[in-house]
Amino acid sequence: MSSNVASLDIPVDGSDEQLSSRQHITGFGFYIYLLSDGILFAALFAAFAVLRTATDGGPDGHMLFSAHNAFIETACLLTSSFTCGIAMLACDRRNKFVALIGFLVTAALGLTFLTLEVHEFADLISRGDGPDRSAFLSSFFTLVSTHGLHVTCGLLWLGVLLVQFLGRGFTPAMVRRFLCFSLFWHVLDVVWIGVFTFVYLVGGYL
């Protein structure tokens, strides 16, 4: 983690002290944001743990969740984390082509993940098992959709970054922004591992 912290402070012209200061503040502020996101998801996981048996006589996770769909979603998101890492290594080496391909593949895998998630939600709601069916389903939809919203925001963020990247190339500000994005994306992968483990495996099969 210490190397990542250091990486946020991309070297700049020593005469531009104000820009250097802004980069330090950006790095610190972004880690504060990631910490606040961690607190948010911790609260949602706690709510799901408390409400997972509050089915109001309706179906529980054993009856609802598909291991096949969850495994594909997990494979997509974990692979996207790998391709994002490859893209960041290419940024370090100032390889524009590999960086662009890596981020585009990351975006494609993220979109595939969201498509599968929306399909799962639509299928549950069409069967009458929406968030209003029980407290258990309310906590499930809230937790998983909050993660999905973060993935959506990450993809929009990446799209903006790629447009800027095509016009500006490897400026210090662009490398710093890509690093912030990659940290955000990896955190989402860690959160999803928690969702997959505690919601789909423990909640649905154990």
C-alpha positions as CSV (number, residue, x, y, z in Angstrom):
1,M,0.0,0.0,0.0
2,S,2.9,2.3,0.7
3,S,4.0,2.1,-2.9
4,N,0.6,3.0,-4.1
5,V,0.5,6.0,-1.8
6,A,3.8,7.2,-3.1
7,S,2.6,6.6,-6.7
8,L,-0.3,9.0,-6.3
9,D,2.2,11.8,-6.0
10,I,3.4,11.8,-9.6
11,P,6.7,13.8,-9.9
12,V,6.1,17.3,-11.3
13,D,8.3,20.2,-12.1
14,G,9.9,21.2,-8.9
15,S,9.1,24.9,-9.5
16,D,5.4,24.1,-9.5
17,E,4.9,23.8,-5.8
18,Q,1.1,24.5,-5.9
19,L,0.5,21.6,-8.3
20,S,2.6,19.3,-6.1
21,S,0.5,20.3,-3.1
22,R,-2.7,19.6,-4.9
23,Q,-1.5,16.1,-5.9
24,H,-0.7,15.3,-2.2
25,I,-4.2,16.5,-1.2
26,T,-5.8,14.5,-4.0
27,G,-4.1,11.3,-2.9
28,F,-5.0,11.8,0.7
29,G,-8.6,12.7,-0.1
30,F,-9.1,9.7,-2.4
31,Y,-8.0,7.3,0.4
32,I,-10.4,9.0,2.7
33,Y,-13.2,8.4,0.1
34,L,-12.2,4.7,-0.2
35,L,-12.4,4.4,3.6
36,S,-15.8,5.9,3.7
37,D,-17.0,3.5,1.0
38,G,-15.6,0.6,3.1
39,I,-17.7,1.8,6.0
40,L,-20.8,2.0,3.8
41,F,-20.4,-1.6,2.6
42,A,-19.6,-2.8,6.1
43,A,-23.0,-1.4,7.2
44,L,-24.8,-3.1,4.3
45,F,-23.1,-6.4,5.0
46,A,-24.1,-6.2,8.7
47,A,-27.7,-5.4,7.7
48,F,-27.8,-8.4,5.4
49,A,-26.4,-10.7,8.1
50,V,-29.1,-9.6,10.5
51,L,-32.0,-9.9,8.0
52,R,-30.9,-12.9,6.0
53,T,-33.5,-15.1,7.9
54,A,-36.3,-12.5,7.8
55,T,-38.1,-14.0,4.8
56,D,-41.6,-13.4,6.0
57,G,-42.5,-16.9,4.9
58,G,-41.1,-16.3,1.4
59,P,-38.1,-17.8,-0.4
60,D,-34.7,-17.6,1.1
61,G,-31.3,-17.6,-0.6
62,H,-31.2,-21.4,-1.1
63,M,-34.3,-21.1,-3.3
64,L,-33.4,-18.0,-5.2
65,F,-29.7,-17.7,-6.0
66,S,-28.0,-19.2,-9.0
67,A,-24.4,-20.4,-8.5
68,H,-23.8,-20.5,-12.2
69,N,-24.7,-16.8,-12.7
70,A,-22.7,-15.7,-9.6
71,F,-19.6,-17.6,-10.7
72,I,-19.7,-15.9,-14.2
73,E,-20.2,-12.5,-12.6
74,T,-17.2,-13.2,-10.3
75,A,-15.0,-14.4,-13.1
76,C,-15.8,-11.2,-15.1
77,L,-15.1,-8.8,-12.3
78,L,-11.9,-10.6,-11.2
79,T,-10.6,-10.8,-14.7
80,S,-11.4,-7.1,-15.2
81,S,-9.2,-6.4,-12.1
82,F,-6.4,-8.3,-13.8
83,T,-6.7,-6.4,-17.1
84,C,-6.9,-3.1,-15.1
85,G,-3.6,-4.1,-13.5
86,I,-2.1,-4.8,-16.9
87,A,-3.2,-1.4,-18.1
88,M,-1.6,0.3,-15.1
89,L,1.7,-1.5,-15.8
90,A,1.5,-0.2,-19.4
91,C,0.9,3.3,-18.0
92,D,4.1,3.0,-15.9
93,R,5.9,2.0,-19.1
94,R,4.2,4.7,-21.2
95,N,2.8,2.1,-23.6
96,K,-0.3,3.8,-24.9
97,F,-1.6,0.9,-27.0
98,V,-1.5,-1.7,-24.3
99,A,-2.9,0.7,-21.7
100,L,-5.8,1.6,-24.0
101,I,-6.5,-2.1,-24.8
102,G,-6.3,-3.0,-21.1
103,F,-8.8,-0.4,-20.0
104,L,-11.2,-1.2,-22.9
105,V,-11.2,-4.9,-21.9
106,T,-11.8,-3.8,-18.3
107,A,-14.8,-1.8,-19.4
108,A,-16.2,-4.6,-21.5
109,L,-15.9,-7.1,-18.6
110,G,-17.5,-4.5,-16.3
111,L,-20.4,-4.1,-18.7
112,T,-20.8,-7.9,-18.9
113,F,-21.0,-8.1,-15.2
114,L,-23.7,-5.3,-15.0
115,T,-25.7,-7.0,-17.7
116,L,-25.7,-10.3,-15.8
117,E,-26.7,-8.5,-12.6
118,V,-29.5,-6.6,-14.2
119,H,-30.8,-9.9,-15.7
120,E,-30.7,-11.5,-12.3
121,F,-32.7,-8.6,-10.7
122,A,-35.2,-8.6,-13.6
123,D,-35.7,-12.4,-13.2
124,L,-36.3,-12.1,-9.4
125,I,-38.7,-9.2,-9.8
126,S,-40.7,-11.0,-12.6
127,R,-41.2,-13.9,-10.2
128,G,-42.6,-11.6,-7.5
129,D,-39.4,-11.8,-5.4
130,G,-38.5,-8.1,-5.5
131,P,-37.1,-5.9,-2.7
132,D,-40.7,-5.4,-1.3
133,R,-41.2,-9.1,-0.8
134,S,-39.3,-9.4,2.5
135,A,-36.7,-7.8,4.7
136,F,-34.2,-10.4,3.5
137,L,-34.8,-9.4,-0.2
138,S,-34.7,-5.7,0.7
139,S,-31.2,-6.2,2.2
140,F,-30.1,-8.3,-0.7
141,F,-31.2,-5.8,-3.4
142,T,-29.7,-2.9,-1.4
143,L,-26.3,-4.5,-0.9
144,V,-25.9,-5.9,-4.4
145,S,-27.4,-2.9,-6.3
146,T,-25.2,-0.5,-4.3
147,H,-22.2,-2.4,-5.5
148,G,-23.6,-2.4,-9.0
149,L,-24.1,1.4,-8.8
150,H,-20.4,1.7,-7.9
151,V,-19.5,-0.4,-10.9
152,T,-21.7,1.8,-13.2
153,C,-20.0,5.0,-11.8
154,G,-16.6,3.4,-12.3
155,L,-17.4,2.6,-16.0
156,L,-18.6,6.1,-16.6
157,W,-15.5,7.5,-14.9
158,L,-13.3,5.2,-17.1
159,G,-15.1,6.4,-20.2
160,V,-14.3,10.0,-19.4
161,L,-10.7,9.1,-18.6
162,L,-10.2,7.3,-21.9
163,V,-11.6,10.3,-23.9
164,Q,-9.2,12.6,-22.0
165,F,-6.3,10.1,-22.5
166,L,-6.8,10.0,-26.2
167,G,-6.4,13.8,-26.4
168,R,-3.7,14.3,-23.7
169,G,-1.7,11.2,-23.5
170,F,0.5,10.4,-20.5
171,T,0.4,13.7,-18.6
172,P,1.1,13.5,-14.8
173,A,-2.5,14.3,-14.1
174,M,-3.7,11.5,-16.4
175,V,-1.5,8.9,-14.8
176,R,-2.7,10.0,-11.3
177,R,-6.3,9.8,-12.4
178,F,-5.8,6.3,-13.8
179,L,-4.2,5.2,-10.6
180,C,-7.1,6.5,-8.6
181,F,-9.5,4.7,-10.9
182,S,-7.5,1.4,-10.6
183,L,-7.6,1.6,-6.8
184,F,-11.3,2.2,-6.9
185,W,-11.8,-0.7,-9.2
186,H,-9.7,-3.1,-7.1
187,V,-11.7,-2.1,-4.0
188,L,-14.9,-3.0,-5.9
189,D,-13.5,-6.4,-6.7
190,V,-12.7,-7.0,-3.0
191,V,-16.2,-5.9,-2.0
192,W,-17.7,-8.3,-4.6
193,I,-15.6,-11.2,-3.2
194,G,-17.4,-10.5,0.1
195,V,-20.8,-10.4,-1.7
196,F,-20.1,-13.6,-3.5
197,T,-18.9,-15.4,-0.3
198,F,-21.4,-14.2,2.2
199,V,-24.5,-13.6,0.0
200,Y,-24.3,-16.3,-2.7
201,L,-22.2,-19.0,-1.1
202,V,-23.0,-18.7,2.7
203,G,-26.5,-17.2,2.1
204,G,-27.5,-19.5,-0.7
205,Y,-25.7,-22.8,-0.4
206,L,-24.2,-23.3,3.1
